[in-house]
Amino acid sequence: MLYIIANELAGSGAGAETLRRVKALLEERRIPYECRVTEWAGHATELAREAADSGKTEIVSLGGDGTNFEIVNGLGGRFAKLYFVPCGTGNDFVRMLNLPRDPVDAFRAQLDGKPRRIDIGEVNEFHFLNVSGCGFDADVLRQADRFKKLGKGLLPYLLGIFAALKSFRPMTVEWTENGRTVKKDVTIYTLGNGSYFGGGMKAVPHAVIDDGKFDRIIADAMGRGTILRMLSKFIPGKHTSLPQVREDRCTEVTLRCPGMTVNIDGELFRMNEARYRIIPGAIEISLPA
């Protein structure tokens, strides 16, 4: 039986109509399901935890990246099969999956698809599917929240970029990996299991969701003019060709920066230390053949 966790407010209220269509599809196919609608921030985490505790292992996430984040954290690293009905503002993680743009068509393609085990990331007590890090991109997310009422997709994040440019300063980050510690001023320090961020910017262009590693992007300290020039390449994922940007892979790393703001799948948290590790094959999804 499918267990649907639905955020009817996702995508400025698009979730309610999407849920109606999903129910119609399942009833047409005679697929049994149970549905719970989220009622407050963090409710999807509680519902996913209850589902896992009661042995439910096929969960449908109806909403956006925030709903996915809450559900993965409710699972807490326990195995489940996830289906996505992407009807949020950004829908960044599902961009990796080559699904149809319509959320119900995307769900239908997964019902008819083939299973695939994928990795998730862990940072401190949190889990994530997609992208995490600190620096300019986290500041863009903070600023973009002011503009989400203006539209879906890339627009709020583009406006957030220009707002962030006014106040951002490079940050000093220390990181430890394989017993070696490095300290450096950076503009961006990002770890990606997935590629996309901020409504379609290809922040970690070569990430692979089932290779057992994070793709890591480190951009050196830059002034505002250089950041602005980098962004023309950042959005399509061509910034890794710049001399100020380094790209590599890792499985575990610990970052330290007092009071840093860390982006975890679009959610922002203040912390002094961020301990990352990849968890290979932690969940199963279904993709078109």
Secondary structure, 3 states (H helix, E strand, C coil): CEEEEECCCHHHHHHHHHHHHHHHHHHHHCCCEEEEECCCCCHHHHHHHHHHHCCCCEEEEEECHHHHHHHHHHHCCCCCEEEEEECCCCCCHHHHHCCCCCHHHHHHHHHCCEEEEEEEEEECCEEECCEEEEEHHHHHHHHHHHHHHHCCCCHHHHHHHHHHHCCCCCEEEEEEECCEEEEEEEEEEEEECCCEECCCEECCCCCCCCCCCEEEEEEECCCHHHHHHHHHHHCCCCHHHCCCEEEEEECEEEEEEEEEEEEECCEEEEEEEEEEEEEEEEEEEEECC
